[in-house]
Amino acid sequence: MTLRPLAIGDRVAYRDLRLRALREEPEAFTSSFEEEAASAERWAVERLSMPPDHNVIVGAFDAAGRLVGVAGIERRTRAKERHKALLYGMYVVPEVAGQGLGRRLVATVVEAARQWPGLSQITLTVTRGNERARRLYAAAGFTTFGIEVDAIRIGAASFDKEHMVLRLVADQ
């Protein structure tokens, strides 16, 4: 597997993988497939056009050059929040799951964010009950700081979100 930051030329593969993730794992993401399908191309272009000191999306490509995994990290833009970034959109296709690719993606986006001056923490959310993802984030150093009850709903089903943080500055 090859990992690299995605560029605007990857927008179609990124759009397609993101929509697949939303369709196949609806409880894992706050966005829904139905809402995002119409704007997926615009969304992909916007995200991939952001400056690399504000947003990085790393893709994992198999030997045939297919995008099979992705993770993004985005710095908060408000003056009072610029010390924080959000890890988002983590997804690995089931066909290659269990090979350590998720761990590599998380490590790569975290390392990219560590280069941003003044950044002191990275946050993320994981759906409660998704133990595989929670263990992945915990192994990368993220710790839980809260639970948002009834964070998302899919039809009549309610899902809680676990909020996690990775402190980049030792004395915090």
N, C-alpha and C positions, 0 to 999 in steps of 0.2 A: 504494500500500500504506500502511496505517495501522499503526503500532506503538504498543502500549500494554501496561502491566502487566495480566496476567490477574487477574480477580476470581472469587469463588466462583460467580457466575452463568455463568462460562465453563467450568465443570467438565465438562460433557458434551462440548463441542467439544474441550477439552484432552484428555480421556480418549480420545476417538476418534482424535485426531491422534497421540497417544502410542502407542496400539495399532497404528495404521497404520505408524508408524516402526519399531516393534519387528518387525512382520510383514515389511515390505518391505526393511529393512536390518538383518537380525539380527546381522551381524558388527560393526556400528557401535556396538552398545550392550551393556553388561554384563547388563542385564535381558533376559529372554527373553519372547516373546509368550505362550508357554504358561503360564509362571509368573505373569505379570502380569495376564492376562485376567480371572481370578477376582477380583482385588483392585483392579482399575483404578479403579473409582468411589471406593473408600475412599482410595486413594493420591492421586487428583486432589484430593479434598476436603481431605485433610491438607496437601498441598503448598500449595494455594491459600489455606489458612487460617493459614499461618505469618505471623508479624509481618514487615512490609516491611524492618525493619532486620536481618533474619536470612535471608530468602529472597525473591527476586523472580523471577517467571517472566514474560517478555515474549512477547507474541503478535503475529504479523503477520496482518493481515486484508486480504483483497482488496476490490475495489470492491463486491462483493455481500455483504460482511460475513462471508465464510467464513474460518476460521482456517487459514492456509496455511504458517505457520512458527512456531517457538517456540524459546526458549533460556531456561535457568534458571541462577540463581546462588544458592548457599547458603553462609552463613557457618558455619564449624566452631563447635561449641558448647562443647567442652572448654576449660577455662581456658588450658591451654598451647598451644592451637591457634586461639584466637580471632582471631589476626592473619591467618588464612588463610580463603579461600573457594574453593569448587569450582564451576566452570562445567560444567553438565550438560545433557543432553537436547536438544542442538542438532539441529534438523531443519527442513528446508524441503521441501515437496512437489515432486516432479520437474516438475510442470506449470509452476512459476514459478522453477525453478532457473536460475542464470546471470544474474539481474537485480540482483545485489548485495544481495539480501535477507539472506543469511547474514552478510555483513559488517555490515549495519545492526543485526541482532539482537545480534551479539557486542559491537559498540560500545555498544549501549544497556544491556546487562546489566553490562558493565564500568563504564560511567559510573555506574550505580545503586550498584554496590559501592564505588566511589571515595568515596561519601558516608558510608560506614560508618566511624565513628571507630576508629582503631587498626588498620585493615586494611592489610596491607603486601604481600600477594601473592594471586594467583588461580592455581589449578592446574586442569588438565583432563587427560583422556586421549583419545587418538585411535588408532584401530586402524591398525597399520602397513600400508602399502599404500594407505591412503585419502589419496592425495596432494592431492586437491582440498580436503579438510578441513584437512589439515596446512598447506597453503599459506595458507588462510584465517586460521588461528590465528597463523601466523608473521607474516603481514601486519599482524595486530592487535598484534604485539609479543611474543607468546609464544615462548619458547625451550625446546628440549628439554633435560631434565636426566636422562633415563634411559629405558631400554627394559625393560618387563616381558615376559619370554619366556613363551610359553604362558599368557597372561593369561586367555583365555577359550577354551572349546571348544564347537563346534557339531557334534554328532555326532562323527565322527572327525577333523574339521578343527580345527587349532589356530591361534590368532591372537595375535600379540604386541600389546601396547599401548605407545604412546609417551607418556611423561609430559612435560607442558609446564608452564611457569610464566610468569606475567607479574608482574614486580616493580613494585609501585606506589610504592615508596620508592627514590629514586635511589641512595642510598649502600649499598644491600644487595647 
